[in-house]
Amino acid sequence: MNNSKRARERQTEIRQILQEREVVSVNEFCAHFGASIATIRNDLAYLEGKGYLQRVKGGAMSCEGKARSTSVAARLNLHKDAKARIAKELVSSEIKPDMTVILDAGSTGYYVAKELARQKIPCTVITTSAKTMMLLAPVEGMTVFTAGGKYDASQDAWHGKGALESVRDM
């Protein structure tokens, strides 16, 4: 690992950029710094090892600072093996045929939906997630209800007063 002053300055700036933007690609970092892909990947690996960022497909996102609203696309790639294991365990041990399951628009909820579809458990799902709705709607024996409200493309979900009223009225 290059620990030169230049590398440390670049790594500090990478952290600052990630605080301002949700996800930054390796290619964007390369263009910004005029550095090679190998250099940027080494920096990202080093910073990930220190807990400052999480590498995602093609780039990185910050693990620092206050929690912020990240897109579902970014969250789906974070800790996906752990989320898949959680979903498999939950569906196998807790969800029985003909149950009603409520899944929010979170990324772990989507992994639960994927596992429900994989196991083809006939049940009713209430969700605010468009991704979950589209995944489960074609599964035989699956009944899917979505909540209305304003659609937020970055979260791939419906939010707002209409969403709450729709679920309460079911």
FENZI-V488155 format. One record per pair of residues at least 24 apart in sequence whose C-alpha atoms are under 8 Angstrom apart, sorted by the first residue. I is the first residue (numbers start at 1). J is the second residue. D is the distance in Angstrom with one decimal. If there is no record, write none. Layout:
i:I j:J d:D
i:I j:J d:D
This chain:
i:1 j:42 d:7.1
i:1 j:46 d:7.6
i:7 j:43 d:7.6
i:11 j:43 d:6.3
i:11 j:44 d:8.0
i:11 j:47 d:7.3
i:15 j:52 d:7.2
i:15 j:53 d:7.7
i:15 j:62 d:7.1
i:18 j:60 d:7.8
i:18 j:61 d:6.0
i:18 j:62 d:5.3
i:19 j:62 d:6.3
i:19 j:64 d:7.4
i:19 j:65 d:7.5
i:22 j:61 d:6.0
i:22 j:62 d:7.3
i:22 j:70 d:6.4
i:22 j:71 d:8.0
i:23 j:59 d:6.9
i:23 j:60 d:5.7
i:23 j:61 d:4.7
i:23 j:62 d:7.7
i:23 j:74 d:7.2
i:24 j:59 d:5.5
i:24 j:60 d:5.6
i:24 j:61 d:6.6
i:25 j:58 d:5.4
i:25 j:59 d:3.8
i:25 j:60 d:6.4
i:26 j:58 d:5.9
i:26 j:59 d:4.7
i:26 j:60 d:7.5
i:27 j:59 d:7.9
i:54 j:78 d:7.4
i:70 j:154 d:8.0
i:70 j:155 d:7.7
i:71 j:154 d:5.1
i:71 j:155 d:5.2
i:72 j:106 d:7.1
i:72 j:107 d:6.3
i:72 j:154 d:6.7
i:72 j:155 d:5.2
i:72 j:156 d:6.7
i:73 j:154 d:8.0
i:75 j:107 d:5.9
i:76 j:107 d:5.2
i:76 j:108 d:7.8
i:83 j:108 d:5.5
i:83 j:111 d:6.4
i:84 j:108 d:7.8
i:84 j:111 d:5.8
i:84 j:112 d:7.5
i:84 j:115 d:7.9
i:86 j:112 d:8.0
i:87 j:111 d:5.8
i:87 j:112 d:4.5
i:87 j:115 d:6.3
i:88 j:112 d:7.2
i:88 j:115 d:6.0
i:91 j:115 d:6.8
i:91 j:116 d:6.6
i:96 j:121 d:7.2
i:96 j:123 d:7.7
i:97 j:121 d:5.6
i:97 j:122 d:5.2
i:97 j:123 d:5.5
i:98 j:122 d:5.8
i:98 j:123 d:4.4
i:98 j:124 d:6.7
i:99 j:123 d:5.2
i:99 j:124 d:6.3
i:100 j:124 d:4.6
i:100 j:125 d:5.7
i:100 j:126 d:7.5
i:101 j:125 d:4.8
i:101 j:126 d:6.3
i:102 j:126 d:4.7
i:102 j:127 d:5.8
i:103 j:127 d:4.9
i:103 j:128 d:7.3
i:103 j:129 d:7.8
i:104 j:128 d:5.6
i:104 j:129 d:6.4
i:105 j:129 d:4.4
i:105 j:130 d:7.9
i:105 j:132 d:7.8
i:105 j:155 d:7.3
i:105 j:156 d:7.3
i:105 j:157 d:5.9
i:126 j:167 d:7.6
i:128 j:157 d:5.3
i:128 j:158 d:5.4
i:128 j:159 d:7.5
i:128 j:163 d:7.4
i:129 j:156 d:6.0
i:129 j:157 d:4.4
i:129 j:158 d:6.8
i:130 j:156 d:5.7
i:130 j:157 d:5.6
i:130 j:158 d:7.7
i:131 j:156 d:6.7
